[in-house]
């Protein structure tokens, strides 16, 4: 499974940066851009949409 991460539009200039991968159907992967080798949070597309809407 290979995720293609891009910096999220939810990142800011204060160093709070996340990267998001949406290249696999039904899955959105999120990671800390400062720790690309660290853990990856995998969400369903529905869960990500709810999170983004609540933001």
C-alpha positions in Angstrom: 0.0 0.0 0.0 1.6 3.2 -1.2 0.2 6.6 -0.1 0.9 9.7 -2.1 1.0 12.4 0.5 0.5 16.2 -0.1 0.4 19.0 2.4 -3.1 19.6 3.6 -4.8 23.0 3.3 -5.5 22.6 7.0 -1.8 23.1 7.7 -0.6 26.5 9.0 2.6 28.5 9.2 3.0 28.0 12.9 4.4 24.5 12.3 1.2 22.6 12.7 1.4 20.7 9.4 -0.3 17.6 8.3 -0.1 15.7 5.0 -3.0 13.9 3.5 -3.1 11.1 1.0 -6.4 10.4 -1.0 -5.0 8.1 -3.7 -6.5 4.9 -2.4 -10.3 4.4 -2.8 -12.3 4.7 0.4 -9.3 5.7 2.5 -7.8 9.0 3.6 -4.3 8.8 5.3 -3.0 11.6 7.5 0.4 12.1 9.0 2.5 14.7 10.6 4.7 16.4 8.0 7.5 16.9 10.5 7.6 13.1 11.1 7.1 11.4 7.7 8.3 8.1 9.0 6.0 8.2 12.0 2.5 6.8 12.4 -0.2 7.2 9.8 -3.8 7.7 10.7 -6.1 5.9 8.2 -9.7 7.2 8.0 -12.6 6.3 5.8 -13.6 8.9 3.3 -16.8 9.4 5.3 -14.9 10.0 8.5 -12.6 12.5 6.8 -15.5 14.4 5.3 -17.2 14.7 8.7 -13.9 15.9 10.3 -13.4 18.5 7.5 -17.0 19.6 7.8 -16.7 20.0 11.6 -13.5 22.0 11.3 
